[in-house]
Amino acid sequence: MTKSLTMAEIAEVLGGRLSGDGSVTVLRLAHPADIRGSDDLVLAMDPALMPLLANSPVRAVIVAADSDVPPSIKASIAVGRSRVALSKLTALFEEVVEVPAGIHPTAIIEKGAVIASDARIGAFSYIGAEAQVGAGTVIHPQVYVGPKVTIGAGGLLYSGVRIGARVQIGKRVIIHFNASIGADGFSFVTPQMSSVEAAKANGEVGVSTNNELLRIASLGAVMIGDDVEIG
């Protein structure tokens, strides 16, 4: 859904200096080379982009401190650190893909799993036995969460994510499409010294024989801290 904001509202969020008419309303962020209409909020923090505003219908711009703004602009906001402003602006205008409140009827929740009352579990997702899903966490459709996994508050798991058993995930962690966390970190060993081991140990290079491979399983689990983004 398109978000409509006034320049006064945006200036308050940015903590920038508003000049002109604060009631001017904008609907989208735009690069000066991608202006589509008078409802665009143009990001012109680089003074070299100012010439692109000439003869455009744009009424509102974000500029660097002490920039000269064309007289045709009805409202401008001057900011100090442009990338900090960009972080706040993109958060304002981001179009979030919503997952309906609650647990979708097609989701599978195994025995002993604990789901926070305000968590959201999308269609065809699987939550393993004794897993814990924290407050406000959003799990999109078709996600696998293994047994005894812990997901902290405010998490966001996109479709296709696979979380192996016993993985511990902190607060506000974002995991993007199809990421796999907690797969078995296996390795192999041979009963007798292999040709590779012999070469490393004493420099011997010879004809190798077929050796039985013994698998070494990984008994640990992954721990992810707070405020991590993966994918």
N, C-alpha and C positions, 0 to 999 in steps of 0.2 A: 504494500500500500504506500502511495506517495505521501511523504511527510512535508507538511507546510510549516515553516518557521519564519518569524520576523527577525530582522537584523538586530533588533534590540535583545531578543532572546538569545541569539547566537553570540553576541558580544558579551553577555553575562556569563555564558558557559566558557568562552575563550579567555575572559579577563582582558580583552583587547580594547583599544580606543575606538569608539564608534564616532563616525563623522557623517552628517547628513540625516536623512529621514529613517529613524529606527523602525517605522511601521512598514517599511518595504518588506514584502513577503517573497521567500524563495522556496523552490521545490526540489532542486537537485544541485549537487556539486558539479563543476565543469572546469576542464582545462581551457585556457583562452583559445586553443585551436579547435575546441569542440563545443562552441557556444550554439545552443539550439533555440533559445528564446529569452524573453525578458525576465522569466522566472528562474533563470540559472544564477547560482552563486559562483562566481568565477574566482579561481585560485590564481592570483597573480602576485605571489610573494617574491618572485624573481623579477626585478625591474626590467629585465630584458624582454619580458613577455608583454609589457604594457602596450607596445605598438599593435598587438593583435586585438586590442579592445576598440581600436578606431573603427568607426562606422558599424559598430555592432549594436544590437538591441539591449545589451546587458545593462542592468541598473545597479547591481550590487557586486562588490568585490572584496576579497581578502587580500591585504597588501602587507609588505614589510614595513616596519617602522620608518617614518620619514620619507615614504614614497610620495611622489607627485601623482595625484589621481586626476584623470581627465574630468573636465567640468560636466560631461554628460552623465557621469555616475551619480546616482541619487543617494547611495549609502555605501560606506566603506568601513572596514574594520582593520585597524593596524595591529599587527602582532609582533612579538619579539622573536621567539624561536619558532620558525615556520613548521618544523616537523612535529613539535609538540602541538601546535595548532591543528596540524593535519590529523594527528591521532584523535583529538577531541572532535573534530569535524566529521571524520569518517565514522566514529562511534554514534554521532547524532543521526547521520543519514543512512547507516547500514540497514539493509533490508534483511531481517532475520527470518530464516525458515522455521516456522513454528511447528512444534510437536504438541498435539492436544493434551490438555491437562489429564493427569491420572495415568493408569496403566491400560494400554490397548487390550481389548479382549483376546486378540490373537497372540499376545506375548505369553511366554512361559516363565513362570516364577516357581523355582523349586523350593522344596521344604526347607524351612529355616532361614530363608533369605529375608533380609530386613530392608524395606524400601521406605524412605522418608515420605511423609504424607504429601509433600509438595513436589516430589520428583515426578518426572514424566518419562514413561517408557513407551517407545513407539512400536508399531505393528511388527509382529514376527521376531521380536527380540527375545533373547534367552538370558535369564538370570539364574546362575547356578546355586546349588545348595549352600546355605550359610554365607552367601555374599551380602555385602552391605552397600547400599546406594544412598549417598548423603543428601542433605537438604538442598532443594533447588537444582539438583542435577538433571540434565536432559539427555536422554538416550534415544537417538533416532532409530528408525526402523532397521531391522535385520542386523542387530549387534549381538555378539556373543560375549557374555561375561561369565567366566568360569567359577567353579566352587571356591568359597572362602576368599573371594576378591573383596577388597575394600576400596570404595570410591568416595572421596571426600565431598564436602559441600560445594555447590556451584560448578560441578563438572559439566562437560559437553562432549559427547561421543557421537560422531557422525556414522552414517550407514557403512556397514562392512567392517567396522572395527572388531577385532578379536582380542580378548583379554584372557590370558591363560590363568590357570589355578593359582591362588594365593598371592597374586600381584597386589601390591598396595599402592594406591594412587592418592595423592594429596588433594588439597582444595584448589578449586578454580582451574583445573587441568582441562585442556582442549586437545582431543585426539581426532585427527582428520580421517577422511575416507580410507578404508581398507588397511589401516595400520594394524600390525600384529605385534602384541606385547606379551612377553612371557613364554615364548616358544622354548622348548627344551634345548639348552646349549650343549648338546652332546659332543663327544669326541670318541676316538677309537685308539686301541692299543693292541699290539700283537704279543702272544706268549713269548716268542723269541725276539731278539733284537732285529728290527727291520733294517732294510738296506739304507733307508733314510737316516735312522738313528746311528747306524754304523758310520755313515759318511760324516755326520755331525760330530761324532765322538772321536774318531781317529783318522778320518780322511779316507777310509777304505771305500772303494767303489767296485762293486762286483755284480754278478748276475744274481738277481733276487729270486727267491722261491715264493710260491703262493703260501701265504700265512693266514691262519685263522684271525679274524678281526673280532676283538672283544669290545663291546660298546660300553662307554662310561656315561651314565645318565647324569643329568643336572638335577640336583635335589633342592636347589635354592629357588628364589623367586625374585622378581623385579620390584624395586621400590622407586616410586616417582614422587618427587617433592611437590610443594605448592607452586602454583602459577607457572606451570610448564605447558608448552604447546608443542605437539608432535605431529608430523605429517607434512 
